[in-house]
């Protein structure tokens, strides 16, 4: 843990390696975790399946990153979000930086179970 879920558009599919490297590098740096604890699930959607502001196929691109992990301080989460957003702006074209959002889903150790 952390598990990261990205929601990206089909036209950014070729950039997944760069995006995953960016996210992983910054999670390692900010959360001080190990490589083998980070898993990223990439959800690729077609523009025709994107609905925002009451419009299907809205021309305004919005990118979402969801991070489930053990609870971290507000400062660490803010720093990680800022690094991810700044990096994504260089990789993916979006009209406005506010169209990139990072959401955190804090978990306690008691919320996590692994098979044995």
N, C-alpha and C positions, 0 to 999 in steps of 0.2 A: 504494500500500500504506500503510496497513493495510486489510485486508479484515475485515469484521465479519459474523458470522453470529448471528442471534438465533433462539431457539426460544421461541415464544410461543403462548398459547392463543387459540382462535377468539374467545372473548369479549373479548379485548383488541385485536382487529383494528382497531377504530376509533381506537386510541391509537398506531398505528404512527408517524404523523408526529411526535408528541411524543417517542416513544421514540427514533426516529432522530435528531431534533434534539438531544436530550439526549446521546446517545452521540457524535455528530459534534462538538458544541460542546466536550465534554470531551476527546476525542481531540486536537482542534486545540490546546486549552489546555495539556494535559499533555505530549503528544508533540511539540509545536511543528512540526506538519506543515502541509500545504496542503490546501485544500478538495478539489482535484481528485485527491488521492491516496486519499481515503476512499471505500470502497464498502461498502454494507451489504446483506446478503441476509437477508430475513425469512422464516423458516419458521413457518407457522401450522399448529398441530395441533388436532384436535378432542379434547375431554376424553376421549371414549371410546377414543382411541388412546394415551392416556397410561398408562404402566405404571411404578409405583414401589412399593418396599417390598412386593413380591410381590402387588400389587393392581392390577388393571386399573381405569381410571377412578378412580384414587385422588383423594379430595377435597383432598388436600394439593397446592397449586399449587407448581410448581418452575419457575424461569425460568433459562435458560442463555444466556450471551453468550460467543461464541468470537471471539478477536481474533488474527489472523495478521498479523505485522508484523516489520519489522527488530527485532532484539534491543534492548530498552530496559533500563534499570537496574531493580532490584527496587523501589526507592523510587518511580520513575515508574509502574510497573505497579500497585503498591499504591495510590498516590494516584488513578490513573485508575479502578481497580476500586471504590474507596470512593465516588468521585463518582458513578459509574454506579449503584451499588447504592442510595445515598441518594436519587438522583433517581428511580429505578425504584420505590422504596417509595412515593413520592408519586403515581406514575402508575398503578401496578398494585397491586391488593390481594393480598397474600400473608400467610399466618399468621405466618411467622417470617422475619426478614431472612436467615437462613442458607439459605433456600430460593432465594435469588438467587445465582447463581454466575457468575463471570467467569473464563474459561480463556484462557491465552495460549499461542500457538504461535509461538515465536521462529524467525525465518529470518535467514540471512546473505544478503548481496547475491549470493553465488554460488548461492543456492537459487532465484533469481528470474529468469525468462526471459519476455520480452514479444515478441510478433510484430512484425515490421518491415514 
